[in-house]
Amino acid sequence: MTEHKSSESWQMVKFGDIAKQISKRVEPNETDLKIYVGLEHLDPDSLIIKRHGVPSDVKGQKLLVNKGQIIFGKRRAYQRKIAVADCDCICSAHAMVLEANPDKVIPEFLPFFMQSDVFMNRAVAISEGSLSPTIKWKVLASQNFKIPSVVQQRKIIEAGFLLQRIQEQITDLNESAINLSNSIIQKSLNRDKVEVKKLNQLVDMQVGYAFKSKDFSDKGVALMRGANVGVSKPDWANGKKFLSNEMAKDYSEYLLNDKDIIIAMDRPFTGAGFKVSRLSKSDLPCLLVQRVGRFHSYKGITQEYLWLLLNSKFVKGYLFSQQKGMDIPHLSRKEILECEVPVLSEDEQNELSNTIGCLLSKCDALSEKRIYVRQIKKTLLG
């Protein structure tokens, strides 16, 4: 960006003036590139790509991405998925590939601007469609935004990179704590003479009700759909549906409770991990929906111990192997409850749960700090 535009004033620009869409399509089976990035590989509010697949994982035309270009999830923009490619790759056609116009804006500024509430709120507002709201480039390009001067852009870039480093350090600490807890669980359960039982001998599972979409409401009691079952905790960012308070009275047996453990039965494994969640009071009230299971009626096993088992390699490895279906991998109630698990004595269950609970509380504290840093990043532009 030229220096003559480095005044302290802000200027109004069209997004299409500061960014351009790169739409080069490629067939996955015809490329020499080794990396495929889908929207499932992108973390909300993180510019860094930590996971990826390979071209042979997918079919149909994808988009070519060069190192340094921006991958922006144009479908379900409320998920806030924006990342900067650190190598040449291909990406999902449900993304836009963008790059900055260096004559109008400092290139490093653009991804931080796109992470701001100013941009993301507009992106969500102009999305079209109800089930999978999507942004059209022509509409996005015509949007007017105020951008700061070159001097202010440099300050924002400096602050943005600093916050990004802090965010990644928090993430690394969190992953270390999780890895340590997994190691302790593995060592405790992978011993000789540990009794093995099927889950159906220890716990039961209730499957949710098939609520009709015509009965959905704008407010009332939330519906816990498969899309809302996140890794470790519910993910309401994937869209929240409701049933009216009056209608919900007829389905009290499907009301979920604080600390309930639930599992997604469709697409239980994603790029983010295994979709089992533990509810908290902030998630309530909500109703259990079809293809989501709730564990209940514990026999000789504590709720905390079941949570450890579900997050262990024993259970995840078995359930991953039991998935059926290519387009939508899924598990049945029977397949889940047929899983064999090691069962410790009650005292050993409590001791292990307390140890892991202490580590996970540290993870929760780190997650709160990470959320705080994300909030600061989103408000860099005021």
MARGU-760955 format. One record per residue (C-alpha): residue in three letters; x negated, z negated, y negated. Coordinates in steps of 0.25 Angstrom, whole numbers, always signed. Each point is the difference from the previous one (the first is absolute). Layout:
[atom "Ala" [X Z Y]]
...
// end
This chain:
[atom "Met" [+0 +0 +0]]
[atom "Thr" [-6 +4 -14]]
[atom "Glu" [-4 -11 -9]]
[atom "His" [+8 +5 -12]]
[atom "Lys" [+12 -7 +7]]
[atom "Ser" [-6 -13 +0]]
[atom "Ser" [+8 -7 -11]]
[atom "Glu" [+7 -13 +3]]
[atom "Ser" [+14 +6 -1]]
[atom "Trp" [+8 +3 +12]]
[atom "Gln" [+6 +14 +2]]
[atom "Met" [+12 +5 +7]]
[atom "Val" [-3 +11 +11]]
[atom "Lys" [+7 +6 +11]]
[atom "Phe" [-5 -4 +14]]
[atom "Gly" [-2 +15 +3]]
[atom "Asp" [-10 +0 -11]]
[atom "Ile" [-9 -11 +5]]
[atom "Ala" [+1 +3 +15]]
[atom "Lys" [+2 +12 +9]]
[atom "Gln" [+5 +2 +13]]
[atom "Ile" [-9 +6 +11]]
[atom "Ser" [+9 +6 +11]]
[atom "Lys" [-9 +7 +10]]
[atom "Arg" [+7 +0 +14]]
[atom "Val" [-7 -1 +13]]
[atom "Glu" [+4 +0 +15]]
[atom "Pro" [-6 -12 +7]]
[atom "Asn" [-5 +8 +12]]
[atom "Glu" [-7 +10 -9]]
[atom "Thr" [-9 -9 -8]]
[atom "Asp" [-14 -5 +2]]
[atom "Leu" [+3 -13 -7]]
[atom "Lys" [+0 -13 +8]]
[atom "Ile" [+9 -9 -8]]
[atom "Tyr" [+15 +0 -2]]
[atom "Val" [+7 -10 -10]]
[atom "Gly" [+14 -3 +1]]
[atom "Leu" [+9 -8 -9]]
[atom "Glu" [-1 -11 +11]]
[atom "His" [-15 -1 -2]]
[atom "Leu" [+2 -4 -15]]
[atom "Asp" [+1 -14 -4]]
[atom "Pro" [+9 -3 -12]]
[atom "Asp" [-7 -2 -13]]
[atom "Ser" [-14 +3 +6]]
[atom "Leu" [-8 +12 -4]]
[atom "Ile" [-9 -1 +12]]
[atom "Ile" [+3 +7 +13]]
[atom "Lys" [-3 -10 +12]]
[atom "Arg" [+7 +7 +11]]
[atom "His" [+2 +14 +5]]
[atom "Gly" [+4 +9 +11]]
[atom "Val" [-6 +14 +5]]
[atom "Pro" [+6 +14 -2]]
[atom "Ser" [+4 +0 +15]]
[atom "Asp" [+10 -11 -2]]
[atom "Val" [+9 +8 -8]]
[atom "Lys" [+7 +14 +0]]
[atom "Gly" [+5 +9 -11]]
[atom "Gln" [-7 +4 -13]]
[atom "Lys" [-7 -11 -8]]
[atom "Leu" [-7 -1 -13]]
[atom "Leu" [-15 +2 -3]]
[atom "Val" [-7 -11 -7]]
[atom "Asn" [-14 +0 -6]]
[atom "Lys" [-8 -12 -3]]
[atom "Gly" [+4 -7 -13]]
[atom "Gln" [+14 +6 +0]]
[atom "Ile" [+12 -9 -1]]
[atom "Ile" [+10 -2 +12]]
[atom "Phe" [+14 -4 -6]]
[atom "Gly" [+12 -3 +9]]
[atom "Lys" [+11 +8 -6]]
[atom "Arg" [+10 -5 +11]]
[atom "Arg" [+5 -14 -2]]
[atom "Ala" [-9 -2 -13]]
[atom "Tyr" [+5 -15 -1]]
[atom "Gln" [-10 -2 +11]]
[atom "Arg" [-11 +2 -11]]
[atom "Lys" [-9 +8 +9]]
[atom "Ile" [-12 +6 -8]]
[atom "Ala" [-14 +2 +5]]
[atom "Val" [-13 +7 -3]]
[atom "Ala" [-6 +9 +11]]
[atom "Asp" [-14 -5 +3]]
[atom "Cys" [-2 +13 +8]]
[atom "Asp" [+5 +14 +3]]
[atom "Cys" [+13 -1 +9]]
[atom "Ile" [+14 +4 +2]]
[atom "Cys" [+12 -8 -3]]
[atom "Ser" [+15 -1 +2]]
[atom "Ala" [+9 +10 -7]]
[atom "His" [+8 -11 -4]]
[atom "Ala" [-11 -3 -10]]
[atom "Met" [-5 +7 -13]]
[atom "Val" [-14 +3 -2]]
[atom "Leu" [-4 -1 -14]]
[atom "Glu" [-12 +0 -9]]
[atom "Ala" [-3 -3 -15]]
[atom "Asn" [-1 +10 -11]]
[atom "Pro" [-14 -4 -5]]
[atom "Asp" [+4 +6 -14]]
[atom "Lys" [+11 -9 -2]]
[atom "Val" [-3 -13 +7]]
[atom "Ile" [-12 -7 +6]]
[atom "Pro" [+1 +3 +15]]
[atom "Glu" [-2 -14 +5]]
[atom "Phe" [+11 -5 -9]]
[atom "Leu" [+11 +8 +7]]
[atom "Pro" [+1 -8 +13]]
[atom "Phe" [+1 -13 -8]]
[atom "Phe" [+10 +5 -9]]
[atom "Met" [+8 +5 +12]]
[atom "Gln" [+0 -14 +6]]
[atom "Ser" [+6 -6 -13]]
[atom "Asp" [+14 -4 -1]]
[atom "Val" [+2 +10 -11]]
[atom "Phe" [-3 +11 +9]]
[atom "Met" [+6 -5 +13]]
[atom "Asn" [+14 -4 -6]]
[atom "Arg" [+1 +14 -5]]
[atom "Ala" [-4 +6 +13]]
[atom "Val" [+11 -8 +7]]
[atom "Ala" [+10 +3 -10]]
[atom "Ile" [-2 +15 +1]]
[atom "Ser" [+0 +0 +15]]
[atom "Glu" [+11 +8 +7]]
[atom "Gly" [+8 -3 +12]]
[atom "Ser" [+6 -13 +6]]
[atom "Leu" [-6 -1 +14]]
[atom "Ser" [-14 +5 -3]]
[atom "Pro" [-1 +1 -15]]
[atom "Thr" [-11 +10 -4]]
[atom "Ile" [-6 +5 -13]]
[atom "Lys" [-1 +14 -4]]
[atom "Trp" [-13 +5 -7]]
[atom "Lys" [+7 +8 -10]]
[atom "Val" [+8 -13 -4]]
[atom "Leu" [-12 -9 +0]]
[atom "Ala" [-8 +10 -8]]
[atom "Ser" [+10 +0 -11]]
[atom "Gln" [+0 -15 -2]]
[atom "Asn" [-5 -5 -14]]
[atom "Phe" [-9 -12 +1]]
[atom "Lys" [-9 -7 -11]]
[atom "Ile" [-14 -1 +4]]
[atom "Pro" [-11 -8 -7]]
[atom "Ser" [-12 +5 -8]]
[atom "Val" [-13 +4 +7]]
[atom "Val" [-6 -14 -4]]
[atom "Gln" [+12 -7 +6]]
[atom "Gln" [-1 +8 +12]]
[atom "Arg" [-14 -4 +3]]
[atom "Lys" [+4 -14 -2]]
[atom "Ile" [+11 +1 +10]]
[atom "Ile" [-9 +7 +10]]
[atom "Glu" [-10 -11 -1]]
[atom "Ala" [+11 -10 +2]]
[atom "Gly" [+7 +8 +11]]
[atom "Phe" [-13 +1 +9]]
[atom "Leu" [-3 -15 -2]]
[atom "Leu" [+14 -4 +5]]
[atom "Gln" [-1 +10 +11]]
[atom "Arg" [-13 -6 +5]]
[atom "Ile" [+6 -14 -1]]
[atom "Gln" [+12 +5 +8]]
[atom "Glu" [-9 +6 +11]]
[atom "Gln" [-8 -13 +1]]
[atom "Ile" [+13 -8 +2]]
[atom "Thr" [+4 +10 +10]]
[atom "Asp" [-13 -1 +7]]
[atom "Leu" [+1 -16 +1]]
[atom "Asn" [+14 +1 +5]]
[atom "Glu" [-4 +10 +11]]
[atom "Ser" [-11 -9 +4]]
[atom "Ala" [+9 -12 +1]]
[atom "Ile" [+10 +8 +8]]
[atom "Asn" [-12 +5 +9]]
[atom "Leu" [-4 -14 +2]]
[atom "Ser" [+14 -5 +4]]
[atom "Asn" [+1 +12 +10]]
[atom "Ser" [-13 -4 +6]]
[atom "Ile" [+5 -14 +2]]
[atom "Ile" [+13 +4 +6]]
[atom "Gln" [-7 +10 +9]]
[atom "Lys" [-10 -11 +5]]
[atom "Ser" [+11 -10 +2]]
[atom "Leu" [+9 +9 +8]]
[atom "Asn" [-10 +8 +8]]
[atom "Arg" [-4 -12 +9]]
[atom "Asp" [+1 -2 +15]]
[atom "Lys" [+12 -8 +6]]
[atom "Val" [+9 +3 -12]]
[atom "Glu" [+14 +1 +5]]
[atom "Val" [+6 +14 -3]]
[atom "Lys" [+15 +2 -2]]
[atom "Lys" [+9 +11 -5]]
[atom "Leu" [+6 -1 -13]]
[atom "Asn" [+14 +0 +5]]
[atom "Gln" [-3 -14 +7]]
[atom "Leu" [-4 -6 -13]]
[atom "Val" [+9 +6 -11]]
[atom "Asp" [+12 +9 -2]]
[atom "Met" [+2 +11 -10]]
[atom "Gln" [+12 +4 -8]]
[atom "Val" [+2 +15 -4]]
[atom "Gly" [+6 +3 -14]]
[atom "Tyr" [+14 +6 -3]]
[atom "Ala" [+2 +15 -3]]
[atom "Phe" [+6 -2 -14]]
[atom "Lys" [+6 +13 -6]]
[atom "Ser" [-7 +6 -12]]
[atom "Lys" [+14 +2 -6]]
[atom "Asp" [+1 -15 -1]]
[atom "Phe" [-13 -2 -8]]
[atom "Ser" [+2 -7 -13]]
[atom "Asp" [-9 -1 -13]]
[atom "Lys" [-1 -15 +2]]
[atom "Gly" [+4 -11 +9]]
[atom "Val" [-7 -4 +13]]
[atom "Ala" [-13 +9 +3]]
[atom "Leu" [-1 +8 +13]]
[atom "Met" [-13 -2 +8]]
[atom "Arg" [-2 +14 +5]]
[atom "Gly" [-12 +5 +7]]
[atom "Ala" [-6 +6 -12]]
[atom "Asn" [+0 -14 -6]]
[atom "Val" [-8 -6 +12]]
[atom "Gly" [-14 -1 -6]]
[atom "Val" [-13 -5 +6]]
[atom "Ser" [+0 -15 +0]]
[atom "Lys" [+12 -1 -10]]
[atom "Pro" [+12 +9 -4]]
[atom "Asp" [-3 +12 -9]]
[atom "Trp" [+12 +1 -10]]
[atom "Ala" [-8 +11 -8]]
[atom "Asn" [+5 +10 +10]]
[atom "Gly" [+14 -1 -6]]
[atom "Lys" [+10 -11 +1]]
[atom "Lys" [+15 +2 +5]]
[atom "Phe" [+11 -10 -1]]
[atom "Leu" [+13 -3 +7]]
[atom "Ser" [+10 -7 -10]]
[atom "Asn" [+1 -15 +1]]
[atom "Glu" [+15 +1 +5]]
[atom "Met" [-3 +10 +11]]
[atom "Ala" [-13 -8 +4]]
[atom "Lys" [+9 -12 +4]]
[atom "Asp" [+5 +8 +13]]
[atom "Tyr" [-15 +1 +5]]
[atom "Ser" [-5 -14 -1]]
[atom "Glu" [-6 +1 +14]]
[atom "Tyr" [-10 +10 -6]]
[atom "Leu" [-4 -9 -12]]
[atom "Leu" [-15 -2 +0]]
[atom "Asn" [-7 -14 -2]]
[atom "Asp" [-12 -5 -7]]
[atom "Lys" [-12 +2 +10]]
[atom "Asp" [+7 +10 +9]]
[atom "Ile" [-10 +9 +7]]
[atom "Ile" [+5 +15 +0]]
[atom "Ile" [-5 +13 +6]]
[atom "Ala" [+2 +14 -4]]
[atom "Met" [+4 +8 +13]]
[atom "Asp" [-1 +14 -6]]
[atom "Arg" [-15 +4 -4]]
[atom "Pro" [-5 -14 +2]]
[atom "Phe" [-14 +4 -2]]
[atom "Thr" [-4 +6 -13]]
[atom "Gly" [-13 +3 -7]]
[atom "Ala" [+2 -14 -7]]
[atom "Gly" [+1 -7 +14]]
[atom "Phe" [+10 -6 +9]]
[atom "Lys" [+14 -2 -7]]
[atom "Val" [+3 -14 +4]]
[atom "Ser" [+5 -9 -12]]
[atom "Arg" [+3 -15 -2]]
[atom "Leu" [+10 -3 -10]]
[atom "Ser" [+0 -9 -12]]
[atom "Lys" [+11 -6 -9]]
[atom "Ser" [-3 +11 -10]]
[atom "Asp" [+5 +10 +10]]
[atom "Leu" [+13 -6 +2]]
[atom "Pro" [+12 +2 +1]]
[atom "Cys" [-2 +12 +9]]
[atom "Leu" [+7 +6 +12]]
[atom "Leu" [-7 +6 +13]]
[atom "Val" [+2 +15 +1]]
[atom "Gln" [+0 +9 +12]]
[atom "Arg" [-14 +3 +6]]
[atom "Val" [-5 -13 -5]]
[atom "Gly" [-2 -12 +9]]
[atom "Arg" [+0 -15 -3]]
[atom "Phe" [-6 -10 +10]]
[atom "His" [+7 -13 +3]]
[atom "Ser" [+3 -10 +11]]
[atom "Tyr" [-14 -5 +2]]
[atom "Lys" [-3 -6 +14]]
[atom "Gly" [-14 -6 +2]]
[atom "Ile" [-6 +7 -12]]
[atom "Thr" [+0 -3 -15]]
[atom "Gln" [+4 +9 -11]]
[atom "Glu" [-14 -1 -5]]
[atom "Tyr" [-6 +4 +13]]
[atom "Leu" [+8 +12 +2]]
[atom "Trp" [-4 +5 -14]]
[atom "Leu" [-15 -1 +5]]
[atom "Leu" [+4 +7 +13]]
[atom "Leu" [+7 +11 -7]]
[atom "Asn" [-13 +2 -9]]
[atom "Ser" [-9 +0 +11]]
[atom "Lys" [-7 +11 +7]]
[atom "Phe" [+7 -3 +13]]
[atom "Val" [+14 +2 -5]]
[atom "Lys" [-3 +12 -10]]
[atom "Gly" [-8 +7 +11]]
[atom "Tyr" [+11 -1 +10]]
[atom "Leu" [+11 +4 -10]]
[atom "Phe" [-7 +11 -6]]
[atom "Ser" [-2 +6 +14]]
[atom "Gln" [+15 -2 +3]]
[atom "Gln" [+5 +9 -12]]
[atom "Lys" [+9 +12 +4]]
[atom "Gly" [+3 +12 -8]]
[atom "Met" [-9 +10 -8]]
[atom "Asp" [+7 +2 -13]]
[atom "Ile" [+5 -15 -1]]
[atom "Pro" [-8 -9 +9]]
[atom "His" [+9 -12 +4]]
[atom "Leu" [+1 -12 +9]]
[atom "Ser" [+12 -6 +7]]
[atom "Arg" [+4 -14 +0]]
[atom "Lys" [-3 +0 +15]]
[atom "Glu" [-14 +6 -2]]
[atom "Ile" [-3 -11 -10]]
[atom "Leu" [+4 -12 +8]]
[atom "Glu" [-7 +6 +13]]
[atom "Cys" [-13 -3 -7]]
[atom "Glu" [-9 -10 +7]]
[atom "Val" [-7 -10 -8]]
[atom "Pro" [-9 -12 +2]]
[atom "Val" [+7 -13 -2]]
[atom "Leu" [-8 -13 -4]]
[atom "Ser" [+4 -14 +2]]
[atom "Glu" [+9 -5 -12]]
[atom "Asp" [-12 -8 -5]]
[atom "Glu" [-9 +12 +0]]
[atom "Gln" [+11 +8 -6]]
[atom "Asn" [+1 -10 -12]]
[atom "Glu" [-15 -1 -2]]
[atom "Leu" [-2 +15 +0]]
[atom "Ser" [+11 +2 -9]]
[atom "Asn" [-5 -10 -10]]
[atom "Thr" [-14 +6 +0]]
[atom "Ile" [+5 +14 -2]]
[atom "Gly" [+11 -5 -10]]
[atom "Cys" [-12 -6 -9]]
[atom "Leu" [-7 +14 +0]]
[atom "Leu" [+13 +7 -3]]
[atom "Ser" [+3 -9 -12]]
[atom "Lys" [-13 +4 -6]]
[atom "Cys" [+4 +15 +3]]
[atom "Asp" [+13 -3 -8]]
[atom "Ala" [-7 -6 -11]]
[atom "Leu" [-9 +13 -1]]
[atom "Ser" [+12 +8 +1]]
[atom "Glu" [+6 -7 -12]]
[atom "Lys" [-13 +3 -8]]
[atom "Arg" [+0 +14 +4]]
[atom "Ile" [+14 +2 -5]]
[atom "Tyr" [-4 -7 -13]]
[atom "Val" [-11 +10 -2]]
[atom "Arg" [+9 +12 +3]]
[atom "Gln" [+9 -5 -11]]
[atom "Ile" [-11 +0 -10]]
[atom "Lys" [-4 +14 +5]]
[atom "Lys" [+14 +5 -2]]
[atom "Thr" [+1 -5 -15]]
[atom "Leu" [-13 +5 -4]]
[atom "Leu" [+7 +10 -9]]
[atom "Gly" [+9 -11 -6]]
// end
